[in-house]
């Protein structure tokens, strides 16, 4: 078995792995606001119990991930966090 890189190690422990992973990204069709809010809240609830939430968020911030819920934050929340850090 090949050695895992450090960024892959936290991913293997992520609570979002598995059949519920579809709530972390928007569907291919247009999504109503209330549907999006419900989907995002379901994803964030999974994140709240995740042992690797911080490395996940750090990764998303470092690569400027433009889509989905990462580390318990959506796209806009991550952008706001980056803006705050920038000053």
Secondary structure, DSSP 8 states (H G I E B T S, - for coil): -----HHHHHHHT-TT-SGGGGGGS--SS---HHHHHHHHHHHHHHHHT-TTHHHHHHHHHHTT--SS-BTTB-HHHHHHHHHHHH-
